Amino acid sequence: MTLATPQPESRHSSAFSGTLLTAGAVALFVGSLLYARLSWRLGLPALPAERTLALADALSLGAQKLLLAGGCAFAGDCLLLAASIALVRRQARGSDLDAAGWALLGVSVAIAMIFDPIMAVALFPLAHSSDPAPFLAFKGWFDFLFAAAVIPFGLGAAAILWADARSGLPLLPKLFSFVSIAIFSAAAASGLGYATGLLHLPLVIGFSVLLGCIPLAALGVQIARSTTNFAP
């Protein structure tokens, strides 16, 4: 009779993926602050009647402010997408809700990687055109993609934090997670409201993205510090 030989436990560190998450959240936070220097009509989803005013805002603000806002946010998008891909298969939380949350977050930042470059490099040159139609079309595209992106952003981040709070060893304090879930729920609701034409709350969209970067950065720090034991 042959006895199975016990296999030694392996130790899996999530230091790199956690660092990616924190770096991405910090870059997106800075990018959101730079977006806040723009007018809300220009930097956030606007109604069709407001886009002509956004054109005037783009001309008055200058190319550099638009480039910094869109460029910094785009850098955060890239890092967050890499973190989401790395963390979607992470088994430390033991929940497919956690995996679904990372997948949704990845979808969100993939969409953001389309609209942030529009802000960075497209809108200012288009604002100088003698025909306002191209600017208005690209701004409408930017607005819809922005609102659409915060839906999976809010749902995904809320799912991640809910899975963490319900785990045996949560990485973040539960009260902090529940407050953050409320912020992410507001992001998803406001984005859905704009995308469906039922609700227009651009400042809720903007502030929920800005504030949502804080728990994501904190979670990244905790993930980077954590080590998971598992048997091969």
KOLPALO-237752 format. One record per residue: residue in one letter; x, y, z of N, C-alpha, C in turn. Coordinates in steps of 0.02 Angstrom, whole numbers, always signed. Layout:
BEGIN
{a; {X; Y; Z}; {X; Y; Z}; {X; Y; Z}}
...
//
This chain:
BEGIN
{m; {+43; -60; +0}; {+0; +0; +0}; {+45; +62; +0}}
{t; {+32; +106; -47}; {+73; +165; -54}; {+36; +224; -25}}
{l; {+68; +258; +20}; {+39; +316; +51}; {+57; +378; +11}}
{a; {+8; +422; +3}; {+21; +485; -32}; {+69; +528; +9}}
{t; {+116; +554; -24}; {+164; +598; +9}; {+135; +668; +14}}
{p; {+130; +696; +74}; {+104; +765; +81}; {+145; +814; +41}}
{q; {+111; +855; +6}; {+146; +906; -34}; {+155; +970; +7}}
{p; {+212; +999; +5}; {+223; +1061; +42}; {+180; +1118; +14}}
{e; {+158; +1159; +59}; {+119; +1217; +37}; {+164; +1267; +0}}
{s; {+136; +1296; -51}; {+171; +1349; -87}; {+144; +1416; -62}}
{r; {+182; +1466; -70}; {+163; +1532; -48}; {+161; +1578; -109}}
{h; {+103; +1608; -118}; {+92; +1650; -177}; {+86; +1722; -156}}
{s; {+130; +1764; -181}; {+128; +1835; -165}; {+92; +1873; -220}}
{s; {+51; +1921; -199}; {+15; +1964; -247}; {+44; +2034; -247}}
{a; {+109; +2039; -231}; {+140; +2105; -223}; {+137; +2145; -288}}
{f; {+151; +2113; -344}; {+154; +2150; -407}; {+85; +2173; -429}}
{s; {+36; +2127; -427}; {-32; +2145; -448}; {-62; +2197; -402}}
{g; {-49; +2192; -337}; {-74; +2242; -290}; {-42; +2310; -302}}
{t; {+22; +2310; -318}; {+56; +2373; -333}; {+29; +2404; -397}}
{l; {+13; +2363; -447}; {-18; +2388; -508}; {-85; +2421; -493}}
{l; {-125; +2389; -450}; {-190; +2417; -433}; {-183; +2484; -398}}
{t; {-138; +2488; -350}; {-128; +2551; -314}; {-102; +2605; -360}}
{a; {-53; +2588; -402}; {-25; +2638; -448}; {-79; +2663; -497}}
{g; {-120; +2617; -522}; {-172; +2636; -568}; {-224; +2680; -535}}
{a; {-243; +2663; -473}; {-293; +2703; -438}; {-266; +2773; -423}}
{v; {-202; +2777; -404}; {-172; +2843; -390}; {-170; +2885; -454}}
{a; {-149; +2854; -509}; {-146; +2891; -573}; {-215; +2914; -595}}
{l; {-265; +2872; -586}; {-333; +2892; -604}; {-359; +2946; -557}}
{f; {-340; +2944; -494}; {-360; +2996; -446}; {-331; +3064; -468}}
{v; {-267; +3063; -486}; {-235; +3125; -509}; {-267; +3148; -574}}
{g; {-280; +3101; -619}; {-314; +3119; -681}; {-383; +3149; -669}}
{s; {-419; +3122; -620}; {-485; +3149; -603}; {-480; +3219; -575}}
{l; {-428; +3232; -535}; {-417; +3300; -511}; {-402; +3348; -569}}
{l; {-365; +3324; -618}; {-350; +3365; -676}; {-413; +3377; -719}}
{y; {-456; +3327; -722}; {-520; +3336; -755}; {-562; +3389; -719}}
{a; {-555; +3391; -653}; {-594; +3439; -614}; {-574; +3511; -629}}
{r; {-513; +3521; -657}; {-493; +3589; -677}; {-529; +3612; -741}}
{l; {-557; +3565; -778}; {-596; +3582; -837}; {-667; +3600; -815}}
{s; {-705; +3629; -858}; {-775; +3641; -842}; {-811; +3574; -841}}
{w; {-864; +3570; -800}; {-900; +3506; -796}; {-933; +3489; -863}}
{r; {-950; +3539; -903}; {-981; +3526; -968}; {-931; +3492; -1015}}
{l; {-867; +3508; -1007}; {-815; +3480; -1050}; {-789; +3414; -1023}}
{g; {-776; +3410; -958}; {-742; +3353; -929}; {-788; +3297; -907}}
{l; {-854; +3308; -905}; {-902; +3258; -883}; {-957; +3250; -935}}
{p; {-995; +3197; -932}; {-1050; +3188; -980}; {-1099; +3247; -978}}
{a; {-1111; +3277; -1035}; {-1153; +3336; -1040}; {-1215; +3320; -1083}}
{l; {-1265; +3361; -1077}; {-1324; +3356; -1119}; {-1308; +3384; -1188}}
{p; {-1343; +3363; -1240}; {-1329; +3389; -1307}; {-1330; +3465; -1311}}
{a; {-1376; +3497; -1276}; {-1380; +3570; -1279}; {-1321; +3605; -1247}}
{e; {-1283; +3568; -1206}; {-1227; +3597; -1170}; {-1160; +3589; -1206}}
{r; {-1160; +3551; -1260}; {-1096; +3535; -1293}; {-1068; +3594; -1331}}
{t; {-1110; +3639; -1354}; {-1084; +3700; -1386}; {-1046; +3742; -1336}}
{l; {-1070; +3745; -1274}; {-1034; +3781; -1221}; {-969; +3745; -1204}}
{a; {-970; +3678; -1208}; {-908; +3640; -1196}; {-856; +3656; -1249}}
{l; {-877; +3669; -1310}; {-830; +3688; -1363}; {-796; +3754; -1345}}
{a; {-835; +3802; -1322}; {-805; +3866; -1301}; {-758; +3856; -1242}}
{d; {-776; +3811; -1197}; {-733; +3797; -1139}; {-666; +3768; -1162}}
{a; {-668; +3723; -1211}; {-607; +3692; -1236}; {-560; +3744; -1265}}
{l; {-588; +3791; -1302}; {-547; +3844; -1332}; {-516; +3889; -1279}}
{s; {-553; +3903; -1226}; {-528; +3949; -1175}; {-478; +3916; -1128}}
{l; {-484; +3850; -1118}; {-440; +3816; -1071}; {-372; +3800; -1101}}
{g; {-370; +3786; -1165}; {-306; +3771; -1197}; {-292; +3697; -1201}}
{a; {-246; +3679; -1245}; {-232; +3608; -1259}; {-199; +3573; -1200}}
{q; {-157; +3608; -1163}; {-117; +3573; -1111}; {-161; +3544; -1056}}
{k; {-211; +3582; -1035}; {-254; +3557; -981}; {-292; +3494; -1003}}
{l; {-315; +3494; -1065}; {-351; +3436; -1090}; {-304; +3376; -1097}}
{l; {-242; +3389; -1121}; {-193; +3336; -1129}; {-174; +3305; -1061}}
{l; {-162; +3347; -1011}; {-143; +3321; -945}; {-199; +3280; -914}}
{a; {-260; +3304; -919}; {-316; +3268; -889}; {-326; +3201; -923}}
{g; {-333; +3202; -989}; {-344; +3139; -1024}; {-284; +3093; -1022}}
{g; {-224; +3121; -1026}; {-164; +3079; -1027}; {-151; +3045; -961}}
{c; {-159; +3082; -906}; {-147; +3051; -840}; {-200; +2998; -825}}
{a; {-262; +3013; -841}; {-315; +2964; -831}; {-303; +2902; -874}}
{f; {-278; +2912; -936}; {-264; +2855; -979}; {-209; +2811; -950}}
{a; {-158; +2841; -919}; {-106; +2801; -887}; {-136; +2759; -830}}
{g; {-181; +2790; -791}; {-215; +2752; -739}; {-257; +2696; -768}}
{d; {-291; +2708; -824}; {-331; +2656; -857}; {-288; +2596; -875}}
{c; {-230; +2609; -904}; {-185; +2555; -925}; {-163; +2512; -866}}
{l; {-143; +2545; -812}; {-120; +2509; -753}; {-178; +2470; -721}}
{l; {-237; +2500; -718}; {-294; +2465; -689}; {-316; +2405; -731}}
{l; {-311; +2411; -797}; {-327; +2354; -839}; {-278; +2297; -827}}
{a; {-214; +2313; -822}; {-164; +2261; -807}; {-178; +2228; -740}}
{a; {-195; +2269; -690}; {-210; +2242; -623}; {-272; +2198; -625}}
{s; {-323; +2219; -662}; {-385; +2180; -665}; {-372; +2112; -698}}
{i; {-332; +2111; -751}; {-316; +2048; -783}; {-278; +2002; -736}}
{a; {-231; +2031; -698}; {-191; +1991; -652}; {-233; +1966; -594}}
{l; {-280; +2006; -570}; {-317; +1989; -510}; {-380; +1950; -523}}
{v; {-403; +1947; -585}; {-466; +1911; -598}; {-459; +1837; -583}}
{r; {-398; +1810; -586}; {-388; +1740; -572}; {-359; +1728; -502}}
{r; {-356; +1780; -464}; {-329; +1774; -396}; {-376; +1732; -353}}
{q; {-350; +1683; -318}; {-391; +1637; -280}; {-393; +1652; -206}}
{a; {-362; +1705; -185}; {-358; +1718; -113}; {-426; +1730; -81}}
{r; {-473; +1761; -118}; {-538; +1775; -89}; {-585; +1716; -95}}
{g; {-570; +1668; -141}; {-610; +1608; -148}; {-681; +1621; -170}}
{s; {-695; +1670; -211}; {-763; +1686; -230}; {-765; +1706; -303}}
{d; {-816; +1679; -340}; {-821; +1700; -409}; {-852; +1769; -414}}
{l; {-883; +1794; -361}; {-906; +1864; -360}; {-846; +1910; -365}}
{d; {-793; +1893; -330}; {-731; +1931; -333}; {-703; +1931; -404}}
{a; {-702; +1873; -436}; {-677; +1868; -505}; {-720; +1908; -553}}
{a; {-786; +1904; -544}; {-832; +1942; -587}; {-821; +2017; -578}}
{g; {-808; +2037; -516}; {-795; +2108; -503}; {-733; +2133; -539}}
{w; {-680; +2093; -537}; {-618; +2114; -573}; {-630; +2116; -648}}
{a; {-670; +2068; -674}; {-684; +2068; -745}; {-723; +2131; -765}}
{l; {-773; +2150; -725}; {-812; +2210; -738}; {-768; +2273; -735}}
{l; {-724; +2275; -685}; {-678; +2332; -680}; {-634; +2336; -742}}
{g; {-611; +2278; -766}; {-571; +2278; -827}; {-609; +2304; -887}}
{v; {-673; +2285; -893}; {-714; +2311; -948}; {-719; +2387; -943}}
{s; {-729; +2411; -882}; {-737; +2483; -871}; {-675; +2522; -895}}
{v; {-617; +2501; -873}; {-557; +2539; -892}; {-538; +2528; -965}}
{a; {-559; +2472; -995}; {-549; +2463; -1066}; {-589; +2515; -1106}}
{i; {-650; +2529; -1083}; {-691; +2581; -1115}; {-658; +2650; -1103}}
{a; {-634; +2660; -1042}; {-602; +2724; -1026}; {-541; +2736; -1069}}
{m; {-507; +2683; -1091}; {-449; +2690; -1134}; {-468; +2716; -1203}}
{i; {-532; +2716; -1218}; {-556; +2746; -1281}; {-571; +2820; -1271}}
{f; {-608; +2837; -1217}; {-630; +2907; -1212}; {-578; +2954; -1182}}
{d; {-533; +2930; -1141}; {-482; +2975; -1114}; {-436; +3003; -1168}}
{p; {-414; +2963; -1217}; {-375; +2993; -1271}; {-414; +3044; -1313}}
{i; {-480; +3035; -1317}; {-520; +3086; -1352}; {-511; +3154; -1318}}
{m; {-513; +3153; -1252}; {-502; +3216; -1215}; {-430; +3240; -1224}}
{a; {-383; +3194; -1222}; {-312; +3214; -1223}; {-291; +3244; -1289}}
{v; {-313; +3215; -1345}; {-283; +3236; -1408}; {-333; +3257; -1462}}
{a; {-397; +3242; -1454}; {-444; +3255; -1509}; {-486; +3318; -1501}}
{l; {-510; +3331; -1441}; {-561; +3383; -1434}; {-533; +3453; -1447}}
{f; {-473; +3467; -1424}; {-447; +3535; -1435}; {-437; +3551; -1508}}
{p; {-404; +3508; -1548}; {-399; +3524; -1620}; {-467; +3529; -1654}}
{l; {-514; +3486; -1635}; {-580; +3489; -1665}; {-617; +3553; -1648}}
{a; {-602; +3581; -1589}; {-635; +3643; -1568}; {-615; +3701; -1613}}
{h; {-557; +3696; -1646}; {-533; +3750; -1690}; {-561; +3745; -1761}}
{s; {-597; +3692; -1775}; {-624; +3684; -1841}; {-679; +3736; -1854}}
{s; {-684; +3758; -1917}; {-737; +3806; -1934}; {-806; +3774; -1930}}
{d; {-808; +3708; -1934}; {-871; +3671; -1928}; {-874; +3639; -1859}}
{p; {-922; +3657; -1817}; {-925; +3629; -1749}; {-949; +3557; -1747}}
{a; {-975; +3531; -1803}; {-1006; +3464; -1801}; {-957; +3409; -1779}}
{p; {-895; +3407; -1804}; {-850; +3354; -1780}; {-837; +3357; -1705}}
{f; {-827; +3418; -1679}; {-817; +3423; -1606}; {-878; +3397; -1569}}
{l; {-937; +3418; -1590}; {-998; +3397; -1556}; {-1008; +3322; -1559}}
{a; {-989; +3292; -1616}; {-996; +3219; -1623}; {-948; +3182; -1577}}
{f; {-884; +3205; -1576}; {-835; +3172; -1532}; {-851; +3183; -1459}}
{k; {-877; +3243; -1442}; {-895; +3256; -1373}; {-955; +3212; -1352}}
{g; {-1002; +3202; -1398}; {-1057; +3157; -1383}; {-1033; +3086; -1372}}
{w; {-984; +3065; -1413}; {-955; +2998; -1405}; {-919; +2993; -1338}}
{f; {-880; +3043; -1322}; {-845; +3046; -1257}; {-896; +3041; -1200}}
{d; {-949; +3080; -1203}; {-999; +3081; -1149}; {-1030; +3013; -1139}}
{f; {-1051; +2981; -1194}; {-1084; +2916; -1188}; {-1036; +2864; -1160}}
{l; {-975; +2861; -1187}; {-927; +2812; -1163}; {-910; +2822; -1090}}
{f; {-903; +2885; -1069}; {-888; +2900; -999}; {-944; +2872; -955}}
{a; {-1006; +2889; -971}; {-1062; +2866; -931}; {-1068; +2790; -932}}
{a; {-1057; +2760; -991}; {-1061; +2687; -996}; {-1007; +2653; -956}}
{a; {-947; +2683; -954}; {-891; +2651; -918}; {-902; +2649; -843}}
{v; {-935; +2700; -815}; {-943; +2700; -742}; {-994; +2650; -718}}
{i; {-1033; +2621; -764}; {-1080; +2568; -743}; {-1041; +2506; -721}}
{p; {-1000; +2475; -765}; {-960; +2418; -740}; {-908; +2438; -688}}
{f; {-885; +2501; -690}; {-838; +2524; -638}; {-871; +2518; -569}}
{g; {-931; +2546; -563}; {-966; +2544; -499}; {-986; +2473; -479}}
{l; {-1015; +2436; -527}; {-1037; +2368; -511}; {-978; +2323; -493}}
{g; {-924; +2328; -533}; {-866; +2285; -521}; {-832; +2299; -455}}
{a; {-820; +2363; -441}; {-786; +2380; -378}; {-830; +2363; -318}}
{a; {-896; +2374; -324}; {-941; +2355; -269}; {-939; +2280; -257}}
{a; {-938; +2241; -311}; {-935; +2168; -304}; {-870; +2146; -270}}
{i; {-815; +2177; -289}; {-750; +2160; -259}; {-750; +2173; -184}}
{l; {-775; +2232; -165}; {-775; +2251; -95}; {-826; +2210; -55}}
{w; {-882; +2193; -86}; {-932; +2151; -51}; {-903; +2081; -39}}
{a; {-870; +2053; -89}; {-838; +1988; -80}; {-785; +1990; -26}}
{d; {-747; +2044; -24}; {-695; +2051; +27}; {-726; +2057; +97}}
{a; {-779; +2097; +103}; {-811; +2107; +168}; {-842; +2043; +195}}
{r; {-865; +2000; +150}; {-897; +1937; +170}; {-848; +1880; +181}}
{s; {-785; +1891; +165}; {-735; +1838; +173}; {-716; +1832; +246}}
{g; {-683; +1777; +261}; {-664; +1765; +331}; {-612; +1814; +356}}
{l; {-568; +1835; +312}; {-514; +1881; +330}; {-515; +1940; +282}}
{p; {-560; +1988; +292}; {-564; +2044; +245}; {-500; +2086; +245}}
{l; {-483; +2111; +187}; {-423; +2152; +181}; {-435; +2224; +205}}
{l; {-496; +2247; +199}; {-514; +2316; +218}; {-565; +2314; +275}}
{p; {-566; +2366; +318}; {-618; +2370; +370}; {-688; +2369; +338}}
{k; {-734; +2333; +370}; {-799; +2324; +339}; {-837; +2390; +331}}
{l; {-833; +2434; +381}; {-868; +2498; +376}; {-842; +2538; +316}}
{f; {-776; +2538; +308}; {-745; +2573; +251}; {-770; +2543; +185}}
{s; {-774; +2476; +183}; {-798; +2442; +122}; {-870; +2460; +107}}
{f; {-913; +2462; +159}; {-984; +2476; +148}; {-995; +2548; +124}}
{v; {-957; +2595; +152}; {-961; +2664; +128}; {-938; +2668; +55}}
{s; {-885; +2632; +40}; {-859; +2632; -29}; {-908; +2600; -77}}
{i; {-942; +2547; -54}; {-993; +2515; -96}; {-1049; +2564; -113}}
{a; {-1068; +2606; -65}; {-1119; +2656; -78}; {-1095; +2706; -132}}
{i; {-1031; +2725; -129}; {-1003; +2770; -179}; {-1004; +2737; -248}}
{f; {-983; +2674; -252}; {-982; +2640; -316}; {-1053; +2627; -342}}
{s; {-1100; +2616; -297}; {-1170; +2608; -319}; {-1196; +2672; -350}}
{a; {-1177; +2729; -320}; {-1197; +2794; -348}; {-1167; +2804; -417}}
{a; {-1104; +2781; -426}; {-1072; +2787; -492}; {-1111; +2747; -544}}
{a; {-1127; +2684; -527}; {-1163; +2642; -575}; {-1232; +2670; -591}}
{a; {-1268; +2694; -540}; {-1335; +2720; -550}; {-1334; +2784; -593}}
{s; {-1287; +2829; -579}; {-1284; +2891; -617}; {-1262; +2879; -689}}
{g; {-1215; +2832; -699}; {-1195; +2815; -767}; {-1252; +2784; -806}}
{l; {-1289; +2738; -775}; {-1346; +2707; -808}; {-1400; +2759; -823}}
{g; {-1410; +2806; -777}; {-1460; +2858; -788}; {-1444; +2900; -848}}
{y; {-1380; +2918; -856}; {-1360; +2958; -914}; {-1365; +2917; -978}}
{a; {-1340; +2856; -977}; {-1339; +2815; -1038}; {-1409; +2800; -1063}}
{t; {-1458; +2797; -1018}; {-1527; +2783; -1038}; {-1568; +2846; -1048}}
{g; {-1539; +2904; -1033}; {-1575; +2967; -1040}; {-1625; +2982; -985}}
{l; {-1621; +2944; -930}; {-1669; +2953; -876}; {-1645; +3000; -822}}
{l; {-1580; +3010; -817}; {-1552; +3048; -761}; {-1487; +3081; -784}}
{h; {-1477; +3144; -764}; {-1416; +3179; -782}; {-1385; +3208; -718}}
{l; {-1337; +3172; -690}; {-1303; +3193; -629}; {-1228; +3190; -641}}
{p; {-1201; +3236; -681}; {-1130; +3232; -699}; {-1083; +3237; -639}}
{l; {-1100; +3279; -590}; {-1056; +3286; -533}; {-1054; +3223; -491}}
{v; {-1109; +3186; -488}; {-1109; +3122; -453}; {-1062; +3073; -489}}
{i; {-1064; +3073; -555}; {-1018; +3030; -593}; {-946; +3050; -578}}
{g; {-931; +3114; -581}; {-862; +3136; -571}; {-836; +3122; -502}}
{f; {-875; +3140; -451}; {-852; +3131; -382}; {-849; +3057; -362}}
{s; {-894; +3016; -389}; {-892; +2945; -372}; {-831; +2911; -401}}
{v; {-810; +2933; -461}; {-748; +2906; -489}; {-688; +2929; -448}}
{l; {-687; +2994; -432}; {-632; +3022; -393}; {-626; +2987; -325}}
{l; {-681; +2983; -288}; {-680; +2953; -221}; {-670; +2878; -225}}
{g; {-694; +2847; -279}; {-686; +2775; -286}; {-614; +2753; -294}}
{c; {-571; +2798; -315}; {-500; +2781; -321}; {-469; +2767; -253}}
{i; {-496; +2797; -200}; {-466; +2789; -134}; {-471; +2718; -108}}
{p; {-531; +2686; -107}; {-533; +2616; -85}; {-495; +2569; -131}}
{l; {-494; +2584; -196}; {-456; +2540; -241}; {-381; +2544; -225}}
{a; {-356; +2604; -212}; {-285; +2610; -193}; {-271; +2575; -127}}
{a; {-315; +2583; -79}; {-306; +2549; -14}; {-308; +2474; -22}}
{l; {-354; +2449; -64}; {-358; +2377; -75}; {-295; +2352; -108}}
{g; {-267; +2390; -154}; {-205; +2370; -187}; {-148; +2363; -137}}
{v; {-144; +2410; -91}; {-92; +2406; -39}; {-100; +2342; +1}}
{q; {-162; +2326; +21}; {-173; +2267; +61}; {-160; +2203; +22}}
{i; {-179; +2202; -42}; {-165; +2144; -84}; {-90; +2134; -91}}
{a; {-53; +2188; -101}; {+19; +2183; -108}; {+52; +2156; -45}}
{r; {+22; +2170; +12}; {+50; +2146; +75}; {+30; +2076; +92}}
{s; {-22; +2050; +58}; {-48; +1984; +76}; {-9; +1929; +42}}
{t; {-9; +1870; +74}; {+21; +1811; +45}; {-27; +1753; +56}}
{t; {-39; +1715; +3}; {-86; +1660; +6}; {-50; +1593; +9}}
{n; {-71; +1551; +55}; {-44; +1483; +58}; {-89; +1436; +19}}
{f; {-62; +1393; -22}; {-102; +1343; -58}; {-60; +1282; -73}}
{a; {-93; +1226; -79}; {-59; +1164; -95}; {-61; +1154; -170}}
{p; {-7; +1137; -201}; {-6; +1127; -273}; {-44; +1063; -293}}
//
